[in-house]
Amino acid sequence: MSFLSTHVRSHINQLVETEQNPFFIYDLDQLSNHLKPLTEQNVVKLWYAVKANPLSKVIQTLDKCGFNFDVASSGELNQVLKQGIAAERVLNTGPAKSKQQIAHFLAAGVRTFVAESLNQVTWLNQAAQDNEVKLDILLRVQLRWPDGEKNPLGGNSLTPFGLGCEQWQTLTIADYQQLNFVGLHIFQWGNMLSTEKLAQLWSQMVPPLQQLSQSLGFKLDVLDLGGGLGIPYQANETRLNWPVLVDALATIKQAAGVKELWMELGRYAVGECGHYINPVVEQKDNFGHHQLITRGGIHHILRPAVTNQAFPAQLLRQSSAPTHSFLVHGPLCTALDSLGEHQLPNDVTETDHLIFSQVGAYGFTESMPYFLCHELAAEYVIENNVVSCIRQSESADYYLR
């Protein structure tokens, strides 16, 4: 499996002639081709999880392809609205909805919310009453399996997302006249690569969710399955088959008896369109290991340190030299700044660049860009086979006071 097309490599080769610092590049032509079949079905309503990549051009591409938008902060909302997207196409998710944030969203015209706590239900109702509007509400549910039973979610860890069925059952929905309870939201996994496993997870979640809606006394019109659809980060991993996945979703939708099935796609929507170009500083041997030190690290791509799973990497330059294993480290003064172990040509030098792929999601905006005051990475896009810079690289003088 190749993570880098010939035409993207060609554009990168031209950029590194003038761009001295690490940078990101997103192939919007590839992104459009990937998104088109996702929306050519009537089984599931698709929202884009803006947290995956909030770059303006990425949002605009999703908009053109028919996605709606899942936002979890006032900043994400403002970014989406600045792209000319109507507020009625926005879904507000996220565990920390303060009264101030709720007021901001209502003032902007957002009317659909995922409630994650009893407090949020109360605050949403009061804000809706103050603004004389009605809101559509989904309750986010966190499921846990009894001891001794196999948990299909892979663990019963407590998270801040939503409440358990028992906690939600204390809610009396008749007390919230400004809220229209339309559905339930469930999402407890990430980066799944097995359609069969996903279908199994969804199937096991439907009965307890149906029971909860019946107990609370509202019709389950909308079932939101969140995201979690994965992309490969290693060459031997397989990609999800979207048509097969849609068939599985159709079965789930029928079994649940809902009018609408929703999903918020982030990584699966945009992850494969992005690359991060990282100049090499030096190669060295240490305690029997080959090491590469690079200009960029977890201040630009934090995910390897968080998940212990590296983005796939390759040398920009074509090389016929034998490969061996390199431990790749960024420039930060912490052992956490590790970008993984990679098979690379042994002739790599300080004049070379590494390309990390699959970074269209959870790249720069998930990182820690201010630590050690290195440069901010630039962001480029390829659109209609033309490269443009959306945000240039900035030195620490840009943000230090």
N, C-alpha and C positions, 0 to 999 in steps of 0.2 A: 504494500500500500504506500503510495506517495502522498505526502502532505503538502507538496509545493508544486504548482504548475510551472511550465516553462516560461509563460508570459509574465507571471509574477516575479520569477527569478530575474528576468531581463529588466523589469522596472526597478527592482531592488539594486541590481548592479549599477544602474545609472544613478540612483539616489546616493549610494555610498561614496560616489566620487566627490560629492559636495557636503553631505551630511556627516559631521564628525561624531555626533553623539548617538546613543541608542535611539531607536524609533520604532513605532508601530506602523503597519500598513494593512489596510482592510480592502479586500477585493469585493467591491459592491456588485460587480457583474456576476461573480460567482454566487454571491449572497442572493441576488434576485432569482437566479436560476434554481437555487436550492429552495427558496420560499414559495415559488409559484405552485408546485404540486401540493404543498401543505394546505393551501387555502382552497384548492379545487376539490372540495368535498363538503357535504352538508351534515356531517355527523357531529363534529365538535367545533365550538366557537373558540377561536384562538386569540389569546392576549399575549403581548410581548412583555416579558419581565424586564423592565428597563434597567434594573440593577446589573444585568449581564453586561451591558455596554450602552451608556447614555449619549454617545457621540451623536451630534446633530444629524450627520449624513446617514448614520446607521438607522436612526429613528425614521428619517424620511424614506428610506428604502423599505422598511417594514410597513410604513403607512401606505406606500404605493402598492404593496402586495396584499393589502386588505386586513392587516392585523389591527386589533385594538391594543390598549396599553394598560399594563399593570404597574402602578407606581406606589412606592412605599415611603416617600418623603416629599416635603414641600419643594425641595430642589429638583427632584425628578419630575414633579408635576409642572413646575415652571418651564423646565427644559422641553417637555412634551408639548405644552401649549404654545411655546415659542415657534414650534415647527408647523403651526397652523392646524393642529389637531383639536377637534371639538371636545369639550369637557365630558359630554355624554358617552364618549368612547374610552373613558378612563375608569379603571377599577382601583380603589384604594385598598391595598393590603399592608401588612407590616405589623409587628407586635406592639409598637409604641405610638399609638395615636393619642396625643395629648389633646386637651380642649382647644389649645391654640391651633394645632394642626388641623383638627376637624373644621374649625371656623374658616381657616384658609381654603380648604378644599371646597366647602360649601359656597364661599364667596366666589370661587372660580367656576362654579357650576357643576361640580361633580356630585352625582346622586347615587352612586353604587359603591358600597363599602363591605369589606370583610371585617366583622367584629371578632376580636380575639379575647374579650373578657366581658364580665358582667358590667364593669365600669364603663367600658366603651359603648355598650348598648345604651346605658343611661345617658352618657354624654352625647351620643349621636341623636337620641330622641329629643333631648333638650335643645340641641343646636338646630335640629329640623323644626322644632316648634317655634324657636326664636325667629327663624327665617321663613316660617309659614310654607314649608315644603315637605314632601314625602320622600323618604329614602328607601332604596332597595338594599336589603341586608342579607348577607350570608354569614352564618356562624362557622367559625373555624374549629374543627374537632381534632383532638389529639387522642388517638386510640392506643390502648395498651392491652396486651393479651394476658390472660390468667397464667399464673405459675404452672409450669408443667406442660403448657401448650407451646407448640412451635410458633414463634412470632415471625410472620412473613416479612416484617419490616426490618429484621436483623438486629433488633434491640429495643428495649423499653426505656431508653434514656428520657428523662424529663427535659422538655424544651420550653421556651417562652411562647411558643406558637399555639394559640387557641386554648381550649379547655377540654377536659375529658367529658364523656357523656353524662356522668353522674353530676358534674358541676353544672353543666348546661341545663340539666333537668330541674334545677331550682328556679329557672327563669319562667316568669309568667308573661307571655308575649302580649296578652291583652292590656297590660299596663303601659305599653309603648305604642300609642296610637299613631305616631308620626312615622313609624317604621313598618315597611312591608317585608316580612320575612319570606324570602323567595327560595332559599336553598342552604346547602352546607358545603363547606370547603374542607378538603382533607389532602394533606401533602406531608409525607414523612420520610422521604428518601431522596437520593440524588445520584445522577450520572448512571442510570440503569441502562444496560446494553442488551438485555434479553426481553424480547417481546413476550415470550411465554411467562417469564417472571412478573412482568408488569401486569399482564392479564390476570395472573393468579392473585396479585396484591389487590387489584381493583375489585375482583370478584369477592374476596373475603371481607372487603370493607363495606360493601353495599348493604348487607342485612343490618348491622348495627346503626348505620346512618338512617336507614328507613325507619327503624324502631325509634330513634331519637326524634325525628320529625313528627312521627305519629304521637309520641309522648308529649311533645310540646304543642301539638295541635295545629300545625301548619302543613300545607301540601308541599312536598319536595318537588318543586318545579325545576330547580337548577342544582346540578351536582358538579362541583368544581374539583377536579382531580389534581390541581396544581401543575407541577412540572416534573422534573426528575429524569426526563429523557436524556440519555447520554450520548456522547461522541467518543470515538476511540482516541486514546493518547499514546497507544503503542501500535506498531505496525501489524502485530498479529491479532489485534482485536477487530471484531466485526462491527459494522454499522447496523443500526436499527433499520428494519424494512418498513417504511412508512405505509404503504398500502396494506400490509399485513397488520400493522398497528391500528389502522383505521377500522379494519374489520373487527378487531378485538374490542375497540371502543364502541362500535355499533352494538355488539353483543351486550356490553356493560350497560349502555344507554337503555336498551330494551329491558334488561333485567331490572334496572333501577326504576323504570317507569317514569322517567323525567322528561320534561319538555326540551330542556337544553343541557348539554354537556359542555363544560368549559375546561380549558387548560391554559396555563401560563407558561409559555416556552421562553427560555433564556438561552442557556448553553446550546440546546439543540437547534435553535433558530440561527444563532450568529457565531457560534464557537469556531466553526471550521473556516470562516472567511478571513481570519486574522493571523498576522505573523509579527514577530518581534525580532528586530535585527540588532545584534549585540556585538560590538567590537571586542576582539581579543586583546588583552594586555600582555599576557605572557603564558608560556608553558613551563612547568617545572616538575621535577620528580621529588617525591617526599615519602619516606618510609615504605618504599616499594609501590607507591601509587603514582600515576600520572595525573597531574592537576592542570587545569586551565583557570586563569583568573581573567575575568571579563569586566568591561566598563559598566555594564548593567547587571542588576541582581534583583533581590526581592523588593527593592524600593520601586521597581517597575512591574515585576511579575511575582506577586507574593504567594501564589497558589502552591508551588512546590513545598514551601515551608509549612503551610497550613495543612495540606493533605498528604504530604510525603509521596506525592506523585508528580513527576516532572513533565513539563511540556516536551514534546518530541523536538529534537534538535539535529541540525545538520550543518555542514560547512557550506558557506555561500559559494566559494570557489570550487570548481570541479577538480578532483584530485584522484590519481590512481595509486597513491601511496597506501600501504597496508594500514588497516585500522586497529586501534586498540581502545581500551576503556579509559575514559577520562572522567575525573571528578571535576565538575564545573562549579566555580565559586564566583560570586559577585564581589563588589568592592567594599561592602560594609564591614565594619569592625565587629562582627558577630559570627559565630559558627552557624547561626541559622541561615546565613546568606548562601545557601546551597541550591543550585539549579539542577541537581541530579547527576546521575552517572550516564554517560553517553558513549556510544561507539563512534569514533571520529578518526579521520586520517591522521597518521602520526607525524605528518609534516606541517601541522598547523602552527602558525607563528603569530607574532604581534601585528602583522599586517592583515590578518584575516578577520572575517566576521562569521558569527554563528547566527543561524536563523532558527528561532523557536516558533513552531507552528501550533495551530489550534488555540490561538490566544485571542480570537474574536470575542470571547466571553471571559469575564473574570480576569482581565489583564490589568491595565493601568489603574482604573478606578477602584480596584480591590486592593491595590498595593499600598506601600508606606513611603510616598515619594519624598518626604521632607527629612528623613533620617540621614544624617551625615552631610546634608546640604549639597548633594549632587544635582546635576541638571535634571530638569523635568524632561521626559521623553516627548518627542514630537509625534504627531499622529497624521498619517497620510491616508488617502483613499485612492482606489482605482475605480473610475466610473466611466463607462463607455471607452474603456482602454486608455483613458487619460489620467495621469497622476496629478493630484492637487494636495497641498498641505492645509489641513484644517486647523491644527494648532502647532506652532513652531516650538522648538526646544527653547527652554528658558533656564538661565543660570539661577543660583540661589538668591541673587540680588533681587529677583522678581518677587520673592515672597518674604524675605527676611526684613525685619524692622528693628 
